[in-house]
Amino acid sequence: MFTKTHKYLYVLLIVNYLTIVSITHAMMPFRTNDACLTKGNGFQIDVGTCFDKFSDKKVLSIYTDTRKGILKFINFTNYTPIVFSFKDGKVEKGVGDITIGLKLGRPYRVGILKGRREFYASLNLRVRTPTGDEKKGLGLPGYDFIPGLSTSICTERIGFDGSFDFRWTSDRVLRNSIEFGTDFGLLVWGDDTTGFLVNGEVYGSSNKGVNQDRWEMVSAVGGTFAISRGWSSMIPMILTIGGTVGLGLTDVSPEWTINMGISFGFLWF
């Protein structure tokens, strides 16, 4: 599963990552599905790019990821990517696979945490549709049904996001897979309205191809600048700008990855 170099890199990154776990605050996870919801009449839109460098190809995705409140504890979600695939000197581009779903959850109070404390839990039900061109490498065949659970914990300076998903595919060639993500962060400057955060993220999935026992895993670090209710004290809102760089931890993972994005949320819990 791991080459000798990847084993050394894996240990090095995990030791470094565990060092910052207790001092990091999550505000903008890129590959982890957080549990935060908008209110019944609120919305959030993320616009970003994800660049993955594999040994045999490069993949750039420019995406919009939106969630819209439809009831007090239910959000509608939509992920739409534009994919650029670079392989053997050729470039294929077009709409990738669109994923739609529902996020059901609510915030809770956590008494063991001091100061401002918020805990979110959500049940996520998503469906990936085969809108990307499979022959051009822009999508996958069949439909995926993706149930999962997410949690998010926030204090005055520290936070955490975690997600676990099971991906069931209707395609006979691809295999069902498990996906996970964890994101930690620390507010290093500012307060609860404006600040800069340092964050780290580890995410991965069991391989969807023939080698089911092989896992894709990536460790990434980066920073986030966030403004909460910065433009009007009467209107709950948040604006987030961030980015991360990451390294693959197994031989089937991307060699390295870059994530960048901007998020705008309006009327949050």
N, C-alpha and C positions, 0 to 999 in steps of 0.2 A: 504493500500500500504506500509506504514512504520510501523514497530513495535516501541514501546516506546523507546527502546534503540537506534534503527536506527534513530529516529527523533532527539534525542540528538546528536548522532554522526554526522548526516547530518548537523545540525546547526553549530556544532563545526568545522567541516572540511570546510564548506563554508566560515565561518568567517575567518579562517586561510588562505583559498585559496584566498579570495578577498584581503587580506592584501598583498599577494605577486604578485597579478596580474600585478600591475604597474611596478614591478621590475624584471620580469622574461623574459628570452629569449629562444625561441624554436629553437632547432637545430635537435632533434631526437625524434619526436613524435612516440609512439608505436601503439596507437589505433586511432590516428587522421590522416586522409588522407590529407597530405600537398599538396600545389599547385605547388611546384617547379618542373621544367622540366630540362632534359638534353638537350644539343644542338643536332642537327640533327645526328651527328656522335658520340654522347656520350652515356654513360650508368651509371647506379647506381645499386649496389647490396647490399641488407641488409641481414644479417644472424643473427638470434636471437632465443630466447626462450621466451615463455609466459606460466606461470604457474598459473592456476586458482583453488582455493580451494572453492568448493561448500559444502553445508551441507551434501550432500549424495555422493559426488564423488570428485575426483581430476583429472584435465586435464592438461597435459603438451604438448605443441606444439613446435616443432623445425622447423623453416621455413626459406625459402629464398624468398625475395621480390625484384623483379628486375624491372627496367624500362629502356627501350632502345629507343633512339631517332630514328625515322624513317623519319620525316620531321622536318622542323625548329620549328614548334609549336605543334608537335604531338609526343607522346611517346607511345610505347607498354608496357603494364605492365603484370606481372605474379606473382602470389602468390601461393607457393607450400608448404604445411605443412606436417610434419610427426607427427602423433598424438599418445599419450599414454594416455589411459583412465583407471583410477584406481577406482574400485567400488566393494564393497562386497568382498574384498580380492582377486579379480581377476584383471589382467592387460591385456587390449587389445591394440594392436599397429598396425600401418600401415599408409599408405598414406591417408591424409585427403582430403577434397574437394579443388580442384584447382580452382583458380579464375584468369581469364584473362580479359584484357580490353584495352581501349585507354584513354589517358589523353590529352586533348586539351587545350592549354592555352598559355600565354605569360607574360613577365614581364612588369611592368609599373613604371613610376616615380611618387612619391607622393610629391608634393610641400609643404605640411603642415609639413613634418618632416624635422628636421635639420640634417646636416651632411650626412653620407651615408644613403640612403633611397631606399628601394626596395619594390615593391608590386607585388605579383603574384596572378593571378586568373586562375582557370582551370575548365573545364567541364570534368567529369569523367564518362565513360561508361564501366561497368564491367559485366561479366557473371560468376556466380559460377556454377561449374560443379559437378555432384554427383559422384566423384571418390572415396570418402571415403565409407567404409563399414557401412551402416546404422544400421545393426543388431548388430554390435560391438560397436556402439556409436562413430564411427570415422567420420561420415558425416551425411548429411541431404538428404532426398529424393528430387527428382525433380531438376529443374534448377532455379536459381535466376537471374533476370535482375536488375542491380543496377545502375541507373543513380544518379549523385550527383554533387555538387559544392564544391570547396575548395578555400580558400584564405590563403595567407602567407604574413606577413609584417615583414621586418627586418630593424632595424636601427643599429647604431654603437654598442649598448649594449643591446637593447631590441628587442624582436620579438614575433610574434603571429602566430599560425596556427588555422584554423577553417574549419570544414567540415560538410556537411549535405547530407545524402543519403536516397533515398527511395528504399527499397528492395521489388521487386515484385516477388513472388514465383509461380511456375507452379504447386506445390503440393496442393492437395485439403484439406489436414489436416492442414498444416502450414498456418499462416496468413501473409499478407504483413506487413512490419514493417518499422519504421523510425529509422535512426541511426544518431548520431551526435558525434562530438569530438571537444574539444578546448584544446590548448596547449600553455602555456606561458613560457617565460624564460628570465633569466638575465645573461649577461656575467659578472662574478665576478672576473675573473683573465685573463690576456692576452690582445691580440689585435685582429685585423681582420684576422690574419694568424694562430695563435695558442691560445687556451684559454680553460677555464673551465666554464661551465654554470650550474646554478641551474634552474630546470624547474618543472612545475606542469601541470597536465593533468586531465581533467574531460571528461569522455566519457560514452555513454550509448545507449540503443535502446529500443523500445517498444517490449514487449514480443512476440515471434514468435508462441507461443502455443495458448491454448484456452483462457487464460486470457489476452486479448489484452490490457486491461487498466492498466496492471502492467508493470513497467519499470525496466530494469536493468541499474544501474548507479554506476560508480566507480570513486573515486578521488585518484590520485596518485601523488607522488612527487619523485624527484630523481636528478641525475646529469649527465652531458655530457662533455666529453673531445673531442675537435675537432681540427684538423689540416687542414688548407686551403692553398693549394699551398706550402705545407711544404717541398716537396722533389725537386721541380723544379719550378723556377719562369717563365719558358717558357711553362709549361703545367698546365692549370687550373684543379684543383682537390681538393677533400676534403675527409678526413678520420675522422669518428666519432665513438666513443665508449661511451655507456651510459647504464643506468639502472634506473628503478623506482620501488617503492613498493606502493601498493594501497589498499584501503579498500572499500568494497561494501556499498552502501548507501540505498539500499532497500532489502527487505527480499528475493527477487528472484535473487539478484545479487551474484557474488562470495563473500564469506566472506572476502577473501583477495587475492591479486594477486602480482606476481613478473614478471617484464619484463627486459630482458637484451639483448643487441645486439651490433653489429658492422656494420657500413655502409661505403661503399667506392664508391665515385662518381667521374667520370672522364669527363671533358669537360662540365661544367655547364654553363647556361646562366649567 
